[in-house]
Each structure stands twice: as structure tokens, then as C-alpha cells.
Amino acid sequence: MNKAGLGFVLICAGCGGHSGPSPRDMQAMQEAQMQQALQMMRGQMEGAQDVMAGRDTEAARAYKKQSEAMALQGRQMDEQLRKDPKYVRAQEERDREHREFLRKNPSGMETEFKLSDAEEAELGFGMAQQFLSSKHLVANAGLQRYVNSVGVWLTQQSERPNLPWRFAVIEGETPNAFAVPGGYVFITQAMVALAETESELAGILGHEISHVVRKHHLRWIYMNKDLEVSVRRAEEEIGKTSATSRQLFQEMGKVVQNSIEQMNSPEIRAGLSKSEEFEADTDGAILAWRAGYEAWGLVAVMQRFEAASRDRYGSEPALAGHPEPLQRFKILDAALRSRNERDTLGEVAAERFQAATQGVRSHSG
Amino acid sequence: MPSPRALLILLGSCWLPAYGADAGYAAKAVDLLERPGSRAKVVTTLAKKQPVEIIGRDGSWAKTKSGNATGWVRLADLRLKITTSKPTALPPSGSSRKDTGIRGFSEEELLVGAPNQVEGERLKQLGVTTRDAAGFARAANLRPRQQDYIEMREYMPEGGFPQGFFDE
């Protein structure tokens, strides 16, 4: 939702992308839509920014309403175009290309980041060493090996199986888990103790692995660069259609550029990192499932998380950028329920987990 | 032909916690069902905030006890009570604070002290080979399966979640 504003602009501006010369009516509709998008962008930039920052303002509501109207129009246009088999074929081809693209660039960014995996790992290792200045690994080789076995098995189901993945259980009475670029994942012993089955541990590790796979940490550094490239690419495509489209697009580009500059506000960054948390939740659950576990482990942990944190959040509105555990719990539940139930069930491996983590659980429990 | 759920239950996917029951309550008025699955027979109806004990879990279903009645409720329709045996504090998981690239920890926490090379070396010694990980998976009957990630448009209703979706 957060990125919907800009994403929409780019998708809208780029449509007609790979399908070659478009029929005239399609172009006219495109131009009409671009015109509308441009108008909306000019008038509603404030609303777009409020939406991205998660502020519920008049402008944000107006923006949402208009986005919905445009989405509806887009669907109607699509419906009409779908009557043409040529359009359907082109659409299928584009979907295929998109899936292929995601396989190569799991971060979903247009420009693959300039860092090689080795460079990313080096960067991450430096961050890890810095982090370890105040934290210590739990001295329990059996436990460390167990958590690494679960973690490495999960990474083999991810799009980045070849990073030098390391999973470290660190001392700490507060349940927490996190990752740095390059494949270094940390989990406090209190977080391990919050899980009750291996599938639940897999859900937590899956969430952290997903941050690394999607390169969430690196995304901000490269985001502006990436937008530039997408804009340039879309510009080339649009250039092939008509002078009107080209001109409209250039004007849209200016508005986008403006909004990018305003996007570095802390609130908007927090809004984006919130959506990354939701993404890591759903990805993590699916990674666990791919690895043979049930997908519900993370939901179960989140439920305990929610109870444990109710004191902290109480009934106050969520702080900007901190998705409330209850919100994450509900969203992940809704996401998994969108799948066929049999595509969410699997092993829980409770006994193995209980045996391997006994030391930590009796320590924290 | 038994359903995939039935087969999985036979394989032992339902897990009964060894440590005892979790105390909780119904998040809203909800039916306690005879079996996991929305078409199962209703045992009784729980009132909003009615206290329950959660005695097991099967995927998204919690085996739940309320008074003399036992049955199944969606995990999402239950809330756990805050228990003293579980940690009560939780650090922020997002980052409205300055983004350090390490989620869940602030810059202040990270910039204390010099990089710890000894712990760094210990970190490097961790990890297992992919071969060992595959053996580990086989030992628990974990078989790799393919499934695409869930995209937001698959579960997000048009125009976002309905008003009050997150309110309790």
C-alpha cells in the first residue's frame, strides 16, 4: 500500500511496455489515464505523502478515494482489452518476464545493487562485529548448531542460497531477532524461548532471512538510483508511442522527482519499513512452508509476542513505523488464509525443538 | 479418501504442548467447534473475552478448553493472557529511530564499544554445510516444496482492510 503511489505511477507510465506497438484505442486510453494520473499527482501529492507516512488526514483519504477510482478504471480498461487475444498474449508474456525478473532480482528492484554477494557479506560482517561489541554469543555449541541447521535448511529454499549464512543465538532477556546484510542472522535466547516448536523457530528465522533476501537494508541506499533507472526505461518505452505520451510522461517525471526529494522524511521512511516487516512476515512463513514446515509457526509466535508486548503498547495507537504485533498477527493470518489450507500445513518438529533448546528455555522460563 | 488435513494429522502434525496450557480469552464471540475446520459442528459459543485454556494447536486452529467444553477455535480469534513466565518487554521491531541497517536495535546500542573481533571469529565458525542441513531436514521428514510468496494484492481487500479491522 505504501509504495502504491509511486509504483502505480511507474506501472501506469510504463504500461504498453514489452508488448510492442499498441492499438490506437489502447494508446488513447493510456494517454487519458496518464493525463488523469498527472492531474491527481499534481493535486494530491500531499495526500500521497500522508498515505505513505501512515497519516490519516483529509488529503490522505481523498488520495485513497481517487486511487480506488483509478484502479477501478484500470480494471475496466483491462477487461475491455482482454477481449483482444493479442493483448492477452502480450499480458501473459509480461507476467512471465516479471516472474523471471523476480527470480533473478528477488529484491524486486530494477537495478540489481552494485554490491556483489561477497562485498555484501563483507559489509554485513563488519556490522555484525560492531553489533557484537555489546552482545555475546550463547556458549552452547549444540544449540548454535541446531539453530544453524534450521536456518541453513531454510535458506536453501530461498532465492539466495549461496550467501555465507550464519545464525547466532545471542544472550539477551528480551525476545528479538534481526539480520544484517550478507546473511548474518541474530536471535536472542529469549526469542528462541518464545518458540515452542521447530516450525515456530523456522518462522522467526524465515522472517529474518527474508529481510536479507529482499535486501531491505540496502534498499534505501539504492532506491533513488533505482527510480531513476525505471523512469529512464519507461521513458524509452513511452517515447515509442506518441508525442503526447512523451510529454505527459516528462511532466509526471518532474512530479515524481519532487516527491522523491520529499520522501526522505523520517515518517515516510518508517512507513516503508513497516511494509517491509509485513513482507518479511509473509515471505518468512512461505519459506518455512517451502522447507517442509507448517506455515503457521510464525503466527503462533506472533500471538505470544502480542501478549508479551501488550504492556508496552497498551491501547495506544502504534508508534510510527512500529507495526503493532497485533497488526502483524492479523495481517499474516489474513495472508495465509488467502492460500489453500493444504498449502499451509506441514511438519512442526516439536520434540526435536524441545530437546535442542532445553537449556535456553529452562534458563528463560 | 481422507483429506490432506486428516493425513497430516495422522502423520502427527498436531502438536500438544508439553509444558501445559496457555491461558487466554476469546477476542470476539466465536464458535467452539468439534474439529478444526469451519464446517465442523458447533460445541458451544464463546462470548467475547470469555477465558479459555489453549491446550494444543493444529496449523491455524487452537485446541481450546472452556469450562467443561473442549473444541477448536481459529488462532486468530484468541488472545493470550500476559503471563509472568514469558518476557514482558519487547523492543520496537521497525525503525522510526535512525535506520542502522540492523532491525530492532538502535544506533545508540550499536555504536557502543569497538568492533568485537573475537566474537566475530566465533560467528564465522558457526554455520553448517548445505549437505548437513539436508541431512538434518531428512531426519525430521522435512521435504522441500515449491510455492510462490504471497503478494499483498492476494489478501488485502480492495481499498485496504475494513474500518476497525485492527481495533479490539
Interface residues (C-beta under 8 A of the other chain):
Chain A: M1 K64 E68 A71 F125 G126 M127 A128 Q129 Q130 F131 L132 S133 S134 K135 H136 L137 Q144 R145 N148 S149 V150 V152 W153 Q156 Q157 P161 P164 W165 R166 F167 A168 E173 T174 P175 N176 A177 F178 A179 V180 P181 Y184 A190 A193 L194 E196 T197 E198 H211 H216 H217 W220 P266 E267 R269 A270 S273 K274 E277 F278 E279 T282 D283 A285 I286 W289 R290 A291 G292 Y293 E294 W296 V299 A300 Q303 R304 F305 E306 A307 A308 S309 R310 D311 R312 L319 A320 G321 H322 P323 E324 P325 L326 Q327 F329 K330 I331 D333 A334 A335 L336 R337 S338 R339 E341 R342 D343 T344 L345 G346 E347 V348 A349 A350 R352 Q354 S364 G365
Chain B: P4 R5 L8 L11 S13 W15 P17 A18 Y19 D22 G24 R57 G59 S60 L75 A76 L78 R79 L80 K81 I82 T83 S85 K86 P87 T88 A89 L90 P91 P92 S93 G94 S95 S96 D99 G101 I102 R103 G104 F105 E109 L110 L111 V112 G113 A114 P115 N116 Q117 E119 G120 R122 L123 K124 L126 G127 V128 T129 T130 D132 A133 A134 F136 A137 A139 A140 N141 L142 R143 P144 R145 Q146 Q147 D148 Y149 I150 M152 E154 Y155 M156 E158 G159 G160 F161 F165 F166 E168
